């Protein structure tokens, strides 16, 4: 059942959101309300936007939902850490605002976590119309540690597969599970330092968390009976996600297999309020830039698609014309077309001759 943060919750569902898709967030909240569980669930929405961006929220919100407004886009990791600081719940549920969880999802996750003390966290399986999309269960890191080549060797499952045919034994080699609906013990979260907010705003943070959990001596697992639907890329433009993926891939390799990553130190002489103002402006303008360029790219893609459509139409028209020109009926009527042309020529000549002359 749903409780507020002061109601001694067993689970805190943390939902970072930029408030750009209130319909998706509303569907997400409804699915959390519908959980068939005796656990006390507190829902915390962290608005990842500055006040100037005017996030839109679905109305009405459940009375027990807590809205946190940090006043700045903290990114996925930062927002989750901020949300964790607001609760003492022993379990943290990492929920994306563009996902819908099955009614039994939480119960199934908790059941597996209770049975396996070696597990730090458990994750549901993404299912669309009974099918698990390719690559949605997580990935396996490449064996080399050269930052130039290091990355995700492959994702699982290799192709779309009905959930009834999904072989979980094949998924034991996973080096990470995506953080969409993942349930993690708060104590382990604290022990490993939570998600690294330097993976800002998204990409590779969940890989980093899974690696930290394993290094701390714990493990993670997928739960077949816990399922969710996930829209994907609800807040991050596709091109930006690719860019961040490449950038953070190198950071991950340097952090875990290289000499570590340098820590940025701000001069103590810089006033805290100045740092805060600049940070808010930077994140706001970054968000606006990403949205603007994404619109430009979509417009360019639409123009290319229209150009391609016109080329296809032209080719089709040429093929049809060629077929007509080479048809038997066209050749058979050629004398008549020539006679018609001669008649029109005579008529034009007559029109140019003065009858009285």
C-alpha positions in Angstrom: 0.0 0.0 0.0 1.0 3.6 -0.6 2.3 5.7 2.3 4.1 9.0 2.5 7.8 9.4 3.5 6.8 9.8 7.1 4.9 6.6 7.1 7.9 4.3 7.8 7.9 2.8 4.2 9.5 -0.5 3.4 10.2 0.6 -0.1 11.0 4.0 -1.6 10.1 4.2 -5.3 12.5 6.9 -6.7 11.4 8.5 -10.0 13.6 11.1 -11.5 11.6 13.1 -14.1 12.0 16.1 -16.3 8.2 16.5 -16.5 8.2 16.5 -20.3 5.8 13.6 -20.7 3.1 13.9 -18.0 1.0 11.2 -19.7 3.9 8.7 -19.3 4.5 9.7 -15.7 0.8 9.3 -15.0 0.8 5.8 -16.4 3.9 5.0 -14.3 2.3 6.2 -11.1 -0.9 4.3 -11.8 1.1 1.1 -12.1 2.8 1.8 -8.8 -0.5 2.4 -7.1 -1.7 -1.0 -8.5 1.0 -3.1 -6.9 -0.4 -6.2 -5.2 1.9 -6.1 -2.2 1.6 -5.8 1.6 4.7 -3.7 1.6 4.5 0.0 2.5 5.5 1.9 -0.6 6.5 5.6 -0.7 6.7 7.3 -4.1 9.2 10.1 -4.5 9.3 12.1 -7.8 12.5 14.2 -8.2 11.9 17.0 -10.7 15.1 17.1 -12.8 14.6 20.6 -14.1 15.2 24.2 -13.2 12.3 26.3 -12.2 12.5 28.2 -15.5 11.7 25.0 -17.4 8.2 24.7 -15.8 7.9 20.9 -15.6 4.5 19.5 -16.3 3.0 17.0 -13.9 -0.1 14.8 -14.3 -3.1 15.9 -12.3 -4.3 14.8 -9.9 -1.3 13.3 -8.2 -1.8 10.7 -5.6 -1.9 12.4 -2.2 1.0 10.2 -0.9 3.4 11.1 -3.7 6.2 13.3 -2.5 7.5 15.9 -5.0 11.1 17.0 -4.6 12.3 20.1 -6.5 16.1 20.3 -6.3 15.9 23.3 -8.8 18.5 21.8 -11.1 18.8 18.8 -13.4 20.8 16.4 -11.3 20.9 13.7 -13.9 19.7 10.1 -13.4 22.3 9.2 -10.8 22.3 12.5 -9.0 18.5 12.5 -8.7 18.4 9.0 -7.3 21.1 10.0 -4.7 19.0 13.0 -3.8 15.9 10.9 -3.5 17.7 8.4 -1.4 18.7 11.2 1.0 15.1 11.9 1.7 14.1 8.4 2.9 15.1 5.8 5.5 13.4 2.9 3.6 15.5 -0.3 3.6 14.7 -0.9 -0.1 15.1 1.5 -3.0 13.2 1.0 -6.2 14.8 2.8 -9.2 11.9 3.7 -11.4 12.1 5.4 -14.8 9.2 7.7 -15.6 8.5 6.1 -19.0 8.0 2.6 -17.7 4.9 0.7 -16.5 5.3 -2.1 -14.0 3.2 -5.2 -13.8 0.9 -5.6 -10.8 3.0 -8.3 -9.2 6.4 -6.8 -10.1 7.4 -5.6 -6.6 6.2 -8.7 -4.9 8.3 -10.9 -7.2 11.4 -8.8 -6.8 11.2 -8.8 -3.0 10.6 -12.5 -2.9 13.8 -13.3 -4.8 15.7 -10.7 -2.8 14.6 -12.2 0.5 15.5 -15.7 -0.6 19.0 -14.7 -1.7 21.1 -12.8 0.9 24.0 -12.7 -1.6 22.0 -10.5 -3.9 22.3 -6.7 -3.5 19.7 -6.0 -6.2 17.2 -7.6 -8.5 15.8 -6.3 -11.8 12.6 -7.0 -13.7 12.4 -8.0 -17.4 11.2 -5.7 -20.1 8.3 -7.3 -22.0 6.3 -6.0 -24.9 3.3 -8.1 -26.0 4.9 -11.2 -24.5 8.3 -10.6 -26.2 11.5 -9.7 -24.5 13.3 -7.1 -26.8 16.8 -7.9 -28.0 19.5 -6.4 -25.7 17.0 -5.3 -23.0 18.3 -7.7 -20.2 21.7 -6.2 -20.0 25.2 -6.7 -21.4 28.6 -8.3 -21.2 31.7 -6.2 -21.1 34.6 -6.8 -23.5 37.6 -8.6 -22.1 40.2 -6.0 -23.2 40.9 -3.0 -21.0 42.3 -0.6 -23.6 40.1 2.4 -23.3 40.2 2.9 -27.1 38.5 -0.5 -27.7 36.8 -1.2 -24.4 33.0 -1.4 -24.3 30.1 -3.7 -24.3 31.0 -6.8 -26.1 27.3 -7.9 -26.6 23.9 -7.5 -25.1 21.3 -10.2 -24.2 19.1 -11.6 -25.4 20.8 -11.5 -28.8 17.4 -11.2 -30.5 13.7 -10.8 -29.6 12.4 -13.8 -27.8 9.1 -14.8 -26.1 9.5 -14.5 -22.4 8.4 -18.2 -22.0 11.5 -19.1 -24.0 14.0 -16.8 -22.3 16.8 -18.9 -20.8 17.9 -17.2 -17.6 20.9 -19.5 -17.4 22.3 -17.7 -20.4 22.0 -14.4 -18.5 24.2 -15.3 -15.6 27.2 -13.9 -17.5 25.8 -10.4 -17.5 28.1 -7.7 -16.2 25.2 -5.3 -15.7 21.4 -5.1 -15.7 19.7 -1.9 -16.7 18.4 0.3 -13.9 14.8 0.4 -15.0 12.8 -1.0 -12.1 15.8 -2.3 -10.2 15.2 -3.0 -6.5 18.4 -2.5 -4.4 19.1 -2.8 -0.7 19.6 0.7 0.7 22.5 -0.5 2.9 24.4 -1.8 -0.2 23.6 1.4 -2.1 25.2 3.4 0.8 28.2 1.1 1.1 29.2 1.5 -2.6 28.4 5.2 -2.7 25.3 4.8 -4.8 25.4 5.7 -8.4 28.2 7.9 -9.6 26.7 11.3 -10.5 29.7 12.0 -12.7 27.9 9.9 -15.4 25.9 13.0 -16.1 23.1 13.1 -17.1 22.8 9.4 -18.2 24.6 6.4 -19.7 26.8 3.9 -18.1 25.8 4.8 -14.6 24.0 1.4 -14.2 27.0 -0.4 -15.5 29.1 1.4 -13.0 26.7 0.6 -10.1 26.7 -3.1 -11.0 30.5 -3.2 -11.1 30.7 -1.5 -7.7 28.2 -4.0 -6.3 30.2 -7.0 -7.6 33.5 -5.5 -6.3 31.9 -5.2 -2.9 31.2 -8.9 -2.8 27.5 -8.9 -3.8 25.6 -9.9 -6.9 22.5 -9.0 -8.9 19.9 -11.0 -10.8 17.0 -10.7 -13.2 13.6 -12.0 -12.0 11.5 -13.7 -14.7 8.1 -13.2 -13.0 8.8 -9.4 -12.5 8.0 -7.6 -15.7 7.7 -4.1 -17.0 7.0 -2.2 -20.1 9.4 0.5 -21.1 9.0 3.2 -23.7 12.7 4.1 -23.8 14.5 7.4 -24.4 11.8 9.4 -22.8 14.0 12.3 -21.9 17.3 12.0 -23.8 17.5 12.7 -27.6 18.9 9.7 -29.4 22.0 11.4 -30.8 22.8 12.8 -27.4 22.5 9.4 -25.9 25.0 8.0 -28.4 27.4 10.8 -27.6 27.2 10.3 -23.9 27.5 6.5 -24.3 30.9 7.0 -26.1 32.1 9.6 -23.6 31.1 7.6 -20.5 32.4 4.3 -21.9 35.9 5.8 -21.7 35.3 7.2 -18.3 34.2 3.8 -17.0 37.3 2.1 -18.4 39.6 4.6 -16.9 37.8 4.4 -13.5 37.8 0.7 -13.1 40.7 -0.6 -15.2 43.0 2.4 -15.7 44.6 4.8 -13.2 41.3 6.3 -12.1 39.7 9.5 -13.2 40.9 13.0 -12.0 38.6 14.7 -9.6 37.6 18.2 -10.5 38.4 20.6 -7.6 36.6 24.0 -7.4 38.6 26.8 -5.9 37.3 27.3 -2.3 37.3 31.0 -3.1 34.4 30.6 -5.5 31.2 31.4 -3.6 28.8 28.5 -3.2 25.9 30.6 -4.5 27.9 31.5 -7.6 28.7 27.8 -8.3 25.0 27.0 -7.8 23.8 29.7 -10.2 26.3 28.7 -12.9 25.4 25.0 -12.5 21.7 25.7 -12.9 22.3 27.8 -16.0 24.6 25.2 -17.5 22.3 22.3 -17.0 19.3 24.3 -18.3 21.0 25.5 -21.4 22.4 22.0 -22.0 18.9 20.6 -21.9 17.6 23.4 -24.2 20.5 22.8 -26.6 19.9 19.1 -26.7 16.1 19.6 -27.4 16.8 22.2 -30.1 19.4 20.2 -32.0 17.1 17.1 -31.7 14.3 19.1 -33.4 16.7 20.2 -36.1 17.9 16.6 -36.7 14.3 15.4 -36.9 13.4 18.1 -39.4 16.4 17.2 -41.5 15.5 13.5 -41.3 11.9 14.3 -42.4 13.3 16.3 -45.4 15.5 13.4 -46.4 12.6 11.0 -46.1 10.5 13.2 -48.3 13.3 13.5 -50.9 13.7 9.7 -50.9 9.9 9.3 -51.4 10.0 11.6 -54.4 12.9 9.7 -55.9 11.0 6.5 -55.5 7.9 8.1 -57.2 10.1 9.3 -60.1 11.6 5.9 -60.6 8.2 4.3 -60.6 6.9 6.9 -63.1 9.9 6.3 -65.4 9.3 2.5 -65.2 5.6 3.0 -66.1 6.5 5.3 -69.0 9.1 2.9 -70.2 6.5 0.1 -70.1 4.0 2.1 -72.1 6.6 3.0 -74.7 7.6 -0.6 -75.2 4.1 -2.0 -75.2 2.5 -3.5 -78.3 -0.4 -1.2 -78.3 1.8 1.8 -78.2 3.8 0.6 -81.2 0.6 -0.3 -83.1 -0.9 3.1 -82.7 2.3 4.9 -83.7 1.0 5.7 -87.3 -2.2 7.2 -85.9 -0.1 9.5 -83.5 2.0 10.5 -86.5 -1.1 11.3 -88.6 -2.6 13.2 -85.7 0.6 15.2 -85.5 0.5 16.0 -89.2 -3.1 17.2 -89.0 -2.3 19.5 -86.1 0.7 20.9 -88.1 -1.6 21.6 -91.1 -4.1 23.3 -88.8 -1.4 25.5 -87.3 -0.1 26.5 -90.8 -3.7 27.3 -91.9 -4.0 29.5 -88.9 -1.0 31.5 -90.0 -2.1 32.0 -93.6 -4.4 35.0 -94.3 -7.5 33.5 -96.2 -8.1 36.9 -98.0 -4.6 37.0 -99.3 
